[in-house]
Amino acid sequence: MKKFLCVLLMAISSVLLVQTVSVRAEGKGNLVIHFQKLDGEYEDVGLNTWGIGADTWAEGIKGPTALSEKTKTDDFGIFWELNDVPVRSEGSMGFQAVGFDNVGQETEVQNWSRKYANHEIQNSVVVADKTVHIYVFEGSNTRTNEEKDADGESTYIVANPDKQGIVIVYYDPTNSYEENLGVHSDGFEASSNAVGWNNPLKIFNNAGKSTVGTFIKAGILYYEDLEKEPVALLYYGDGDNSKKTGDIKPNTEDNAAYIENKKATGQLDFVYVVNKGNNNTTMNNVWVNNPESFRKEAFAFELVGFTPKAQGKEASGTYAIDKRTVIVQTNQELQNLYVLAETDDEKLAADNKIKSWFKIKEITSAVDATTETYGEEIAFESVDYAKGTSNKTLKDFVITLKNDLDINKRYKVFFNDGDLETPREAELELDLDREKPVIRFVSPNFSGVAEADRIIEIAWNKKFDQNKFPIIMVTDNRDGDLTQHFYVPSGEFSKLNTNIEGDYVIMVQVEDAWGNIAQEKFTFRVTRKIKWG
């Protein structure tokens, strides 16, 4: 019986954030939809909704101006109150938080390229004669049609109207979420308590997505009795070294997660956590109902590091494609000054301004130097970016240099948008291609075999059979498949004479676009005694 109860408890605790109460009735209920934009800027946020109910004010497309009296603020972000929503047990209603252009003008219009959240909210969340609070993060998406997120669903959060609790929000800027990530918890209601140490309660689901494509995780823990001392910590079930936080104690005054004035029944408090490494129990990464501090740590402006081409996805981030072409990617969207400009002179000034955001310098100090030093700025030929009228924001740039980069040197990219009040600044060492291609023998007799044992026997005094040449594949972390580009260079390791018995070492070679050379060897053994082939 104990084993059965444990299994049942684990099943209950792993349900999705989309929670509902079991008792339903005909009639109407109220919804409060809270929305959090990750940069905290809400001036352009409007709505597009459908299927909520003809008698609700929110049905259809509404811009920020039309919503000015309906949009309210709280410590989560902004919210809208939808009253008298019909109770229905099946189907869904549509909710989109959409960015609008030309806010406050007669030409104010939705920009469908800026869907900050995109949902099919289940009708079953509505409870007769009660108010249900729904929390939505930017980047979340539960659509089931062609608008669904190819990377997977990230859901909205539904608070039980009869309970109080906390949502733990967790973000890992490195996108290295452990498979067994969860919480060790006690003192909450039964379904919110872990069953034992090193057996995390897996409360987390995708609940949003940053502008660089990294999911935000979130999970609910409900209180059983506010007089108790509930406690939880984040970890992935591998002892103390897997802890992401210390004890989260919402009822303990000297704790970083202390909540003096808890939200009323039916609402949720938010405990934000940013990953700052394992075995971190300092609580320097925990904030309560403070999305501003959370976003500063989680989504601080930066240049995106290089991610090589893999599994059908192109390379991304900040890196040098070749010796004169540098790709720069930012983790936040930047205003496209060029598109906003109207006259030719304004466009020229905007273009020059955008170019001024970037500098590249050689790092002249040693790798282990305490203080980095730099050489002169490297001259640019051009800085290219999207200039189409639909490209209101930017995050991808292509810099063409006047002279070649040197693969034997190190370089740093500097960014500064020049804003006098709140400048966006970042720097990142430029990723050059210093990795040589990988030559792989795929012939059955050669796969995983050491060089000295790669031997192919050739019949003496007979014409060489081209089919004896081993099957080879070549891949490169930048250039992709280079199989068609390997060759046998002339010289010592290129000779074969089938009229003379002996071992002939053959070398294959390939060079990538940066000049990194890979070489591998195998042996043709000319013999009168053929063992196979």
Number of C-alpha atoms within 10 A of each C-alpha: 6 7 8 8 10 13 12 12 18 20 13 13 19 16 16 17 21 16 15 17 13 7 7 15 13 12 14 17 20 20 19 16 19 23 24 24 22 23 16 13 10 17 13 21 26 26 24 18 19 16 17 21 17 12 12 15 14 21 18 15 16 21 22 24 18 13 16 12 9 14 17 13 12 11 14 21 21 18 20 18 19 21 18 20 23 21 21 19 15 8 11 17 15 19 24 21 27 23 23 25 17 12 18 15 9 7 10 15 19 23 16 11 12 15 21 25 27 26 24 21 22 17 19 20 24 28 28 20 15 16 24 24 22 22 21 27 26 23 27 27 28 22 19 11 8 7 11 16 16 7 9 12 21 29 28 30 24 23 27 23 19 13 14 22 26 22 22 24 24 27 26 17 19 9 13 10 16 11 9 15 20 23 30 24 23 20 20 21 15 17 20 28 24 25 18 12 13 18 19 23 28 21 22 22 23 24 26 29 22 21 17 17 12 19 25 25 21 25 25 26 24 21 22 17 12 14 9 12 14 23 20 23 20 25 27 25 22 14 12 15 14 18 22 28 25 22 20 22 19 24 19 15 11 9 14 20 22 17 19 10 8 16 14 13 13 18 22 27 21 23 24 23 25 22 21 19 14 14 15 19 19 12 17 13 22 23 20 22 19 15 22 16 15 23 18 12 17 23 19 16 17 16 22 20 18 18 16 17 15 11 6 6 9 11 17 16 19 25 25 22 18 18 18 16 21 22 21 24 21 21 19 21 15 14 14 21 18 25 19 15 15 9 9 10 10 15 16 12 15 18 20 13 15 20 18 14 15 19 18 24 19 20 17 15 14 11 10 7 9 8 8 11 12 14 12 11 10 16 13 17 13 13 20 15 18 17 15 10 10 10 15 20 17 17 19 19 19 19 21 20 18 14 13 12 20 13 15 7 10 19 21 15 20 17 20 15 17 14 9 7 6 8 12 17 16 17 16 18 18 22 20 23 21 14 15 20 23 19 20 16 19 13 13 10 13 19 13 12 12 10 12 10 11 18 19 21 19 26 20 19 14 11 11 14 9 7 8 12 12 17 14 16 17 19 17 21 18 23 16 16 14 17 17 10 12 18 14 16 14 9 9 10 16 14 13 17 16 18 13 13 15 17 18 20 18 18 19 17 17 24 17 22 14 20 14 15 15 17 17 15 16 23 21 21 21 23 18 13 10 13 10 8 9
